[in-house]
Amino acid sequence: MYRAGDQVDQGEWLAELEAVAERLDLDAEARSTAQDLFLSQLPDEDRSKRAVLAASVYAAALLVGDQRAQTEVADAADVSRLSIQSRWKDLLDGAGFRTPDW
């Protein structure tokens, strides 16, 4: 869970998340879920935030059935596909979701 103040404190990153979601043409539910995932798993270091942001977008799209390929999300977020691949399952686990076995 995150504090309400985190939305204000992370405004720049949330704007970037929104820009990535816009590039991917994600629906409102996916965008909202991505924001919740990102804020609830927010890393302390700025250098890790872009990768967590991308993984949040990918995982949220998966959760709401608006799935995108890891490569597509990575390109939209300007990260490597490996950044998403190595984080998205842990991100979902940390948020209390059961991750697929595949």
Backbone hydrogen bonds, N-H to C=O, Kabsch-Sander energy under -0.5 kcal/mol:
donor,donor_aa,acceptor,acceptor_aa,energy
6,D,3,R,-1.3
7,Q,3,R,-0.5
7,Q,4,A,-1.1
8,V,4,A,-0.6
9,D,5,G,-2.9
10,Q,6,D,-2.5
11,G,8,V,-1.5
14,L,10,Q,-2.7
15,A,11,G,-2.1
16,E,12,E,-1.7
17,L,13,W,-2.5
18,E,14,L,-2.3
19,A,15,A,-2.0
20,V,16,E,-2.4
21,A,17,L,-2.6
22,E,18,E,-2.2
23,R,19,A,-2.2
24,L,20,V,-1.6
25,D,21,A,-0.5
25,D,22,E,-0.9
26,L,21,A,-2.4
31,R,27,D,-2.0
32,S,28,A,-2.6
33,T,29,E,-2.3
34,A,30,A,-2.4
35,Q,31,R,-2.2
36,D,32,S,-2.2
37,L,33,T,-2.6
38,F,34,A,-2.7
39,L,35,Q,-2.7
40,S,36,D,-2.1
41,Q,37,L,-1.4
42,L,39,L,-0.7
48,S,45,E,-1.2
49,K,45,E,-0.6
49,K,46,D,-1.0
50,R,46,D,-0.7
52,V,48,S,-2.0
53,L,49,K,-2.7
54,A,50,R,-2.3
55,A,51,A,-2.4
56,S,52,V,-2.4
57,V,53,L,-2.1
58,Y,54,A,-2.5
59,A,55,A,-2.8
60,A,56,S,-2.5
61,A,57,V,-2.2
62,L,58,Y,-1.9
63,L,59,A,-2.5
64,V,60,A,-2.1
65,G,62,L,-0.9
66,D,61,A,-2.4
73,V,69,A,-2.3
74,A,70,Q,-2.9
75,D,71,T,-2.5
76,A,72,E,-2.0
77,A,73,V,-2.1
78,D,74,A,-1.0
79,V,74,A,-2.2
83,S,80,S,-0.6
84,I,80,S,-1.0
85,Q,81,R,-2.8
86,S,82,L,-2.5
87,R,84,I,-1.4
88,W,84,I,-2.4
91,L,87,R,-2.3
92,L,88,W,-2.0
93,D,89,K,-2.8
94,G,90,D,-2.8
95,A,91,L,-1.1
96,G,93,D,-1.6
97,F,92,L,-2.7
99,T,97,F,-0.5
